[in-house]
Amino acid sequence: MNIKKLKTVIALIAGITITTNAGAVVFDGVTFPDGAVSFADAVVSYEPSFGGGATPSAANADPSNALGVPEVAGSTSIGACSGSPSDCPFVSLGSGGRITLEFIDNALTGSDNADLDLWIFEVGPDIEDTFVEISSDNSTWTPVGKVFGTTGGIDIDAFGFTSADLIHFVRLRDDPLEGNTSGASVGADIDAVGAITTIPIPAIPIPAAVWLFGTALIGLVGFSKRRKVA
């Protein structure tokens, strides 16, 4: 049995509550099979001056606006809004600025095919490109290309990732060579970041006793495989 699947079975045996989806949701024509759990949950860092360029006004510099489901008009299931940060929350990255977001109750993963796995909701009338990096530990980062203004997706499998990889961190950096380099909303304007291909994370930690049972079971599986090889 696959080790990752085995851990899930152990959690279910223990009667642990697993975070499950509340039904698929569609935003801008993109389906997120696991619903609202698919979107970034926390801001790790926000560095609007990272690139040394102009920074956005205070009204456009609230990084928490990049969390949760997209809220700007044009996303299906969401009502029309004026496009101002107070009405349709987004955060401007600044010219060359960047933001790091974390998935907590889920993990981005590969799909083992050419389907798009990660979707960036960049809004506003100006076309502003965004470089994208992903990491499992907020330490080792892998560039996975860029999105070219407005909303866009990325197939992380094209960069060597598979369904065995659990990615918790996404870092976005504005391309200072695209779009305006000054103004109140300078830099890419991020409304949301969603994992199309995702795995929910257990809502409650697995008790130590269950982990011991699981470890022993995994060991038996490994021992069995070694005996077959021998």
C-alpha positions in Angstrom: 0.0 0.0 0.0 1.2 3.6 -0.8 2.6 5.1 2.5 0.6 8.3 2.1 -2.6 6.4 1.6 -1.7 4.2 4.6 -1.5 7.3 6.9 -4.9 8.4 5.7 -6.3 5.0 6.6 -4.7 5.2 10.0 -6.3 8.6 10.6 -9.7 7.2 9.6 -9.4 4.2 11.9 -8.7 6.5 14.8 -12.0 8.3 14.2 -10.2 11.6 13.4 -12.1 14.4 11.7 -10.6 15.0 8.3 -11.2 18.3 6.6 -13.5 17.6 3.7 -14.8 19.7 0.9 -18.1 21.3 1.0 -18.6 20.8 -2.8 -16.9 22.1 -5.8 -16.9 25.9 -6.4 -16.3 27.7 -9.7 -14.5 31.1 -10.0 -13.9 32.7 -13.4 -14.8 29.5 -15.1 -12.2 27.5 -13.1 -13.5 24.6 -11.0 -12.0 23.9 -7.6 -13.1 20.4 -6.7 -12.5 20.8 -2.9 -14.4 24.0 -2.6 -13.3 26.9 -0.3 -10.6 24.8 1.4 -8.6 25.1 -1.8 -7.4 28.7 -1.1 -4.5 30.1 0.7 -5.0 30.5 4.5 -2.2 32.6 5.9 0.3 35.3 5.0 3.9 34.3 5.8 5.4 37.6 4.6 4.6 40.7 2.6 7.5 42.7 1.0 6.2 45.4 -1.2 9.6 47.1 -1.3 11.5 43.9 -2.1 12.3 45.0 -5.7 13.4 48.5 -4.7 10.6 50.1 -6.7 7.4 52.1 -5.8 5.1 50.7 -3.2 1.3 50.8 -3.1 -0.8 53.1 -0.9 -1.8 51.9 2.5 -5.3 51.2 1.2 -3.9 48.7 -1.2 -1.3 47.1 1.1 -3.3 44.7 3.3 -1.8 41.3 2.6 -4.7 39.5 4.2 -6.8 40.5 1.1 -5.0 37.7 -0.8 -6.4 35.0 1.5 -9.6 33.0 1.0 -11.8 32.7 -2.1 -11.6 35.4 -4.8 -13.9 38.4 -4.2 -13.5 40.7 -7.2 -16.3 41.0 -9.8 -15.9 38.6 -12.7 -15.6 35.6 -10.4 -18.8 33.5 -10.7 -20.9 33.1 -7.5 -19.8 36.5 -6.3 -21.8 39.7 -6.8 -20.6 42.7 -8.7 -18.5 45.2 -6.9 -16.8 48.6 -7.6 -13.2 47.2 -7.7 -11.9 49.3 -4.8 -10.0 47.4 -2.0 -12.7 48.2 0.5 -15.4 46.6 -1.6 -13.4 43.9 -3.5 -10.4 43.1 -1.4 -7.0 42.6 -3.1 -3.4 43.5 -2.3 -0.9 45.2 -4.6 2.6 43.7 -4.5 4.5 46.9 -5.3 6.9 47.2 -8.3 9.0 44.1 -7.9 7.5 43.3 -4.5 6.5 39.9 -3.3 4.2 38.0 -1.0 4.4 34.5 0.5 1.2 32.6 1.3 0.6 29.3 3.1 -1.9 26.5 2.7 -2.8 25.2 6.2 -5.9 23.1 5.9 -4.8 21.7 2.6 -1.8 21.1 0.5 -1.2 21.8 -3.2 -0.1 18.7 -5.1 0.7 17.6 -8.6 -2.0 15.9 -10.7 0.3 13.4 -12.5 -0.9 14.9 -15.8 -0.9 18.2 -17.8 -3.9 19.7 -16.0 -3.4 23.1 -14.2 -2.9 22.6 -10.5 -2.5 26.2 -9.2 -4.5 29.3 -10.0 -3.5 32.9 -9.4 -6.3 35.5 -9.3 -4.6 38.8 -10.4 -7.1 41.7 -10.9 -7.3 45.2 -12.2 -7.2 46.9 -15.6 -3.4 46.9 -15.9 -1.7 43.8 -17.2 0.9 42.9 -14.5 2.9 39.7 -14.7 3.7 37.7 -11.6 6.6 35.2 -11.0 5.5 32.2 -9.0 7.6 29.9 -6.7 6.4 27.0 -4.6 7.9 25.2 -1.5 7.0 22.4 0.8 8.9 23.9 3.8 9.3 27.7 3.2 13.0 27.1 2.8 13.7 25.4 -0.5 11.9 27.1 -3.4 11.2 26.1 -6.9 10.3 28.6 -9.6 7.3 27.4 -11.6 7.1 30.1 -14.3 4.8 33.1 -14.2 1.2 34.2 -14.9 0.7 36.9 -17.5 -1.7 39.4 -16.0 -5.3 38.8 -14.9 -6.1 35.3 -13.7 -3.9 32.4 -14.8 -2.9 28.8 -13.9 0.2 26.7 -13.7 0.8 23.0 -14.2 3.3 22.2 -11.5 3.9 18.7 -12.9 5.7 20.4 -15.8 8.4 21.4 -13.2 8.9 17.9 -11.9 6.2 17.7 -9.2 3.8 14.8 -8.8 0.9 13.7 -6.6 3.4 12.6 -4.0 4.5 16.2 -3.3 2.7 18.2 -0.7 3.2 21.9 -1.2 2.2 24.4 1.5 3.8 27.6 0.4 3.4 29.9 -2.6 5.5 33.0 -3.3 4.4 35.6 -5.8 6.7 38.4 -7.1 5.7 41.2 -9.3 7.5 41.6 -12.6 8.7 45.2 -12.6 9.1 45.2 -16.3 5.4 44.7 -16.9 2.6 47.2 -16.0 2.8 50.6 -14.3 5.7 51.3 -12.1 3.9 53.9 -9.9 0.5 54.7 -8.5 -1.7 53.7 -5.6 -2.0 50.0 -6.8 1.5 49.6 -8.3 2.5 46.0 -8.9 0.4 42.9 -9.5 -2.9 43.0 -7.6 -3.6 39.7 -5.9 -7.1 38.7 -5.0 -6.6 35.0 -4.2 -4.5 31.9 -4.8 -6.1 28.6 -5.1 -5.0 25.0 -5.4 -7.0 23.2 -8.0 -5.3 19.9 -7.3 -5.2 19.7 -3.5 -5.2 17.3 -0.6 -7.1 18.2 2.6 -5.1 18.0 5.9 -6.5 16.3 9.0 -8.3 18.9 11.2 -7.2 17.2 14.4 -3.7 15.8 15.2 -3.4 12.1 15.2 -2.8 10.8 18.8 0.6 9.4 19.6 -0.8 5.9 20.2 -2.3 5.8 16.7 1.0 7.1 15.2 2.8 4.3 17.0 0.3 1.8 15.6 0.8 3.4 12.1 4.6 3.3 12.4 4.5 -0.4 13.3 2.1 -1.1 10.4 4.3 0.8 8.0 7.3 -1.1 9.3 5.5 -4.4 8.7 4.7 -3.4 5.2 8.4 -2.5 4.6 9.5 -5.8 6.2 7.1 -7.7 4.0 8.5 -6.0 0.9 12.0 -6.8 1.9 11.2 -10.5 2.4 9.7 -10.6 -1.1 12.8 -9.1 -2.5 15.0 -11.5 -0.6 
